[in-house]
């Protein structure tokens, strides 16, 4: 005879045993009261779960609303348009995948260092954006009519950042970024400056043959071998455009993006001054 493992009775077995005990000890009235108590406790449990869920949802919405009200209108509009535009870029192939949504979320969480409350706000906007019928062109037109040149540069910088968080960027997506720059009336030099920096980083990850000077030429948007006069002109132009004060109205996180850009520009200029 083969040994056969016997499974322990599940909850259904326990309930049946309990009902039999109640019936034997208390009769039919006790069994009816027992079943009534079970039904009532189950109903009460469902109501409690609904109440907890509603309370948590209300608490989340309250936190998000409080944060949103604490920010300037320019900041909230900038973030809303940024989320909408990034979502449209992800949907260029006709749909947005869960991985693409997670990439956008990670971008805000790690690149912009968003807190838990800010992330709840962003997730709600992403959900709204995925269902929105607005076109990329209409969103870009709204952005262009709302914000000056410097915030447009920050937007383009952020677009290139998120494109490169996925590793090697397909030419089709780079062309989308170039088209956005053109739509926003960003000069070809400024667009090339931003793209060159990320292209250099991508190439540097693939090969170790790139030099420090090539990196800093890319930051300044210059071709390798540019003379010091060209370096100075590029430095002056970029340091004026990316001065943090020009985007301080957008919020601390975007001011930090400009500050990081200024550090790169200063490092590049200091490097060439010492040659």
C-alpha positions as CSV (number, residue, x, y, z in Angstrom):
1,X,0.0,0.0,0.0
2,X,1.4,3.4,-1.0
3,X,1.5,6.1,1.6
4,X,-0.9,9.0,0.9
5,X,-0.6,12.4,2.5
6,X,-3.8,13.6,4.1
7,X,-4.5,17.3,3.8
8,X,-5.7,19.2,6.8
9,X,-9.3,20.3,6.6
10,X,-9.7,23.8,5.3
11,X,-11.9,26.6,6.6
12,X,-15.0,25.0,5.2
13,X,-14.3,21.9,7.3
14,X,-13.7,24.0,10.5
15,X,-17.0,25.8,9.9
16,X,-18.9,22.6,9.4
17,X,-17.5,21.2,12.7
18,X,-18.4,24.4,14.5
19,X,-21.9,24.3,13.2
20,X,-22.4,20.7,14.3
21,X,-21.1,21.5,17.8
22,X,-23.5,24.4,18.1
23,X,-26.4,22.3,16.8
24,X,-25.7,19.5,19.3
25,X,-25.1,21.7,22.3
26,X,-27.7,24.4,21.7
27,X,-30.2,23.0,19.2
28,X,-31.7,24.8,16.1
29,X,-32.2,28.2,17.7
30,X,-28.5,28.4,18.7
31,X,-27.5,27.4,15.2
32,X,-29.7,30.1,13.7
33,X,-28.2,32.7,16.0
34,X,-24.7,31.4,15.1
35,X,-25.3,31.7,11.4
36,X,-26.9,35.2,11.9
37,X,-23.8,36.3,13.8
38,X,-21.6,35.0,11.0
39,X,-23.6,36.9,8.4
40,X,-23.6,40.0,10.5
41,X,-19.9,39.9,11.1
42,X,-19.2,39.3,7.4
43,X,-21.4,42.3,6.5
44,X,-19.7,44.4,9.1
45,X,-16.3,43.3,7.8
46,X,-17.2,44.4,4.3
47,X,-18.5,47.8,5.6
48,X,-15.3,48.2,7.6
49,X,-13.2,47.4,4.6
50,X,-15.1,50.0,2.5
51,X,-14.8,52.6,5.2
52,X,-11.0,52.0,5.5
53,X,-10.6,52.2,1.7
54,X,-12.7,55.4,1.5
55,X,-10.8,56.9,4.4
56,X,-7.4,56.1,2.8
57,X,-8.5,57.5,-0.6
58,X,-9.7,60.7,1.1
59,X,-6.4,61.0,3.0
60,X,-4.4,60.6,-0.2
61,X,-6.6,63.1,-2.0
62,X,-6.3,65.6,0.9
63,X,-2.5,65.3,0.9
64,X,-2.2,65.7,-2.8
65,X,-4.6,68.7,-2.8
66,X,-2.7,70.4,0.1
67,X,0.6,70.0,-1.8
68,X,-0.9,71.2,-5.1
69,X,-2.3,74.3,-3.3
70,X,1.0,75.0,-1.7
71,X,2.7,75.4,-5.2
72,X,2.6,78.2,-7.6
73,X,0.3,78.1,-10.7
74,X,3.4,78.2,-12.9
75,X,4.8,75.2,-11.2
76,X,1.6,73.1,-11.3
77,X,1.0,74.0,-15.0
78,X,4.6,73.2,-15.9
79,X,4.4,69.8,-14.2
80,X,1.0,69.0,-15.7
81,X,2.2,69.9,-19.2
82,X,5.4,67.9,-18.7
83,X,3.5,64.8,-17.7
84,X,1.1,65.2,-20.6
85,X,4.0,65.7,-23.1
86,X,6.1,62.8,-21.8
87,X,3.0,60.5,-21.9
88,X,2.3,61.6,-25.5
89,X,5.9,60.8,-26.5
90,X,5.5,57.3,-25.0
91,X,2.3,56.9,-26.9
92,X,3.8,57.8,-30.3
93,X,3.6,54.1,-31.4
94,X,-0.1,54.0,-30.6
95,X,-0.1,52.8,-27.0
96,X,1.6,53.3,-23.7
97,X,2.9,50.2,-22.0
98,X,3.1,49.6,-18.2
99,X,6.9,49.7,-18.5
100,X,6.8,53.1,-20.2
101,X,4.5,54.4,-17.4
102,X,6.9,53.1,-14.8
103,X,9.8,54.8,-16.6
104,X,8.0,58.2,-16.3
105,X,7.3,57.5,-12.7
106,X,10.9,56.6,-12.0
107,X,12.1,59.7,-13.7
108,X,10.1,61.9,-11.3
109,X,11.1,59.8,-8.3
110,X,14.8,59.6,-9.0
111,X,15.8,62.3,-11.4
112,X,13.6,65.0,-9.8
113,X,13.7,63.4,-6.3
114,X,9.9,63.6,-5.8
115,X,8.6,62.7,-2.4
116,X,5.8,60.2,-1.7
117,X,3.1,62.9,-1.8
118,X,4.5,64.4,-5.0
119,X,4.6,60.9,-6.6
120,X,0.9,60.4,-5.7
121,X,0.2,63.7,-7.5
122,X,2.2,62.6,-10.5
123,X,0.6,59.2,-10.7
124,X,-2.9,60.8,-10.8
125,X,-1.7,63.1,-13.7
126,X,-0.3,60.1,-15.6
127,X,-3.6,58.3,-15.3
128,X,-5.4,61.4,-16.6
129,X,-2.9,61.8,-19.4
130,X,-3.2,58.3,-20.7
131,X,-6.9,58.8,-21.1
132,X,-6.7,62.3,-22.5
133,X,-7.5,62.9,-26.2
134,X,-5.2,66.0,-26.5
135,X,-2.6,65.8,-29.2
136,X,1.1,66.4,-28.7
137,X,1.0,69.4,-31.0
138,X,-1.8,71.1,-29.0
139,X,0.1,70.5,-25.7
140,X,3.3,71.9,-27.2
141,X,1.4,74.9,-28.5
142,X,0.0,75.5,-25.0
143,X,3.4,75.2,-23.5
144,X,4.9,77.6,-26.0
145,X,2.2,80.2,-25.4
146,X,2.5,79.8,-21.6
147,X,6.3,79.7,-20.9
148,X,9.2,81.8,-22.0
149,X,12.4,80.5,-23.7
150,X,14.3,79.4,-20.6
151,X,11.5,77.0,-19.3
152,X,11.3,75.6,-22.8
153,X,15.0,74.7,-22.6
154,X,14.4,73.0,-19.3
155,X,11.5,71.0,-20.8
156,X,13.8,69.9,-23.7
157,X,16.5,69.0,-21.2
158,X,14.0,66.8,-19.3
159,X,12.7,65.2,-22.5
160,X,16.3,64.1,-23.4
161,X,16.9,63.0,-19.8
162,X,13.9,60.6,-19.8
163,X,14.7,59.3,-23.3
164,X,18.1,58.3,-22.2
165,X,16.9,56.6,-19.0
166,X,15.9,53.7,-21.2
167,X,19.5,53.2,-22.5
168,X,20.2,53.4,-26.2
169,X,17.7,55.8,-27.8
170,X,16.2,54.9,-31.2
171,X,16.7,57.4,-34.0
172,X,12.9,57.8,-34.3
173,X,12.6,59.1,-30.7
174,X,15.6,61.4,-31.1
175,X,13.8,62.9,-34.1
176,X,10.7,63.4,-32.0
177,X,12.8,65.4,-29.5
178,X,14.3,67.5,-32.4
179,X,10.8,68.2,-33.8
180,X,9.7,69.3,-30.3
181,X,12.7,71.7,-30.1
182,X,11.8,73.1,-33.6
183,X,8.1,73.5,-32.6
184,X,9.1,75.4,-29.4
185,X,11.3,77.7,-31.5
186,X,14.5,76.5,-29.7
187,X,17.5,77.4,-31.7
188,X,19.4,74.6,-33.5
189,X,22.5,75.5,-31.4
190,X,20.7,75.1,-28.1
191,X,19.0,71.9,-29.3
192,X,22.4,70.5,-30.4
193,X,24.0,71.5,-27.1
194,X,21.5,69.4,-25.1
195,X,21.5,66.4,-27.5
196,X,25.3,66.4,-27.8
197,X,25.7,66.0,-24.1
198,X,23.5,62.9,-23.9
199,X,24.9,61.5,-27.1
200,X,28.4,61.8,-25.7
201,X,27.3,60.0,-22.5
202,X,25.8,57.2,-24.5
203,X,28.9,56.9,-26.6
204,X,31.1,57.0,-23.5
205,X,29.2,54.1,-22.0
206,X,29.9,52.1,-25.2
207,X,33.6,52.9,-25.5
208,X,36.3,54.3,-23.2
209,X,38.1,56.1,-26.0
210,X,36.4,59.4,-25.5
211,X,38.4,62.2,-23.9
212,X,37.6,64.7,-21.2
213,X,37.9,67.6,-23.7
214,X,35.3,65.9,-26.0
215,X,32.9,65.7,-23.1
216,X,33.2,69.4,-22.3
217,X,33.0,70.5,-25.9
218,X,29.7,68.6,-26.0
219,X,28.4,70.3,-22.9
220,X,29.1,73.7,-24.6
221,X,27.7,72.6,-27.9
222,X,31.0,73.0,-29.7
223,X,32.9,70.8,-32.1
224,X,36.2,69.4,-30.9
225,X,39.0,71.8,-31.5
226,X,37.0,75.0,-31.0
227,X,39.2,77.9,-29.9
228,X,39.0,79.8,-26.6
229,X,37.0,82.7,-28.1
230,X,34.3,80.2,-29.2
231,X,34.4,78.6,-25.7
232,X,33.9,82.0,-24.0
233,X,31.0,82.9,-26.3
234,X,29.3,79.6,-25.7
235,X,29.9,79.9,-21.9
236,X,28.4,83.4,-21.7
237,X,25.4,82.4,-23.8
238,X,24.6,79.2,-21.9
239,X,25.2,80.6,-18.4
240,X,22.7,83.4,-19.1
241,X,20.1,80.9,-20.4
242,X,20.4,78.4,-17.6
243,X,20.7,80.8,-14.7
244,X,18.6,79.3,-12.0
245,X,16.8,82.6,-11.2
246,X,15.2,82.4,-14.7
247,X,13.3,79.3,-13.8
248,X,12.8,79.7,-10.0
249,X,9.1,80.4,-10.6
250,X,8.7,76.8,-11.8
251,X,9.6,75.3,-8.4
252,X,12.6,74.0,-6.5
253,X,13.0,70.8,-8.5
254,X,13.3,72.6,-11.8
255,X,15.6,75.3,-10.4
256,X,17.8,72.3,-9.3
257,X,17.8,71.1,-12.9
258,X,19.1,74.5,-14.0
259,X,21.7,74.5,-11.2
260,X,23.0,71.1,-12.3
261,X,23.2,72.4,-15.8
262,X,25.1,75.4,-14.6
263,X,27.6,73.2,-12.8
264,X,28.3,71.3,-16.0
265,X,28.8,74.5,-17.9
266,X,31.1,75.9,-15.3
267,X,33.1,72.7,-15.2
268,X,33.5,72.8,-18.9
269,X,34.6,76.4,-19.0
270,X,37.1,75.9,-16.1
271,X,38.6,72.9,-17.9
272,X,39.3,75.0,-21.0
273,X,40.6,78.0,-19.0
274,X,43.3,75.8,-17.5
275,X,44.6,74.4,-20.8
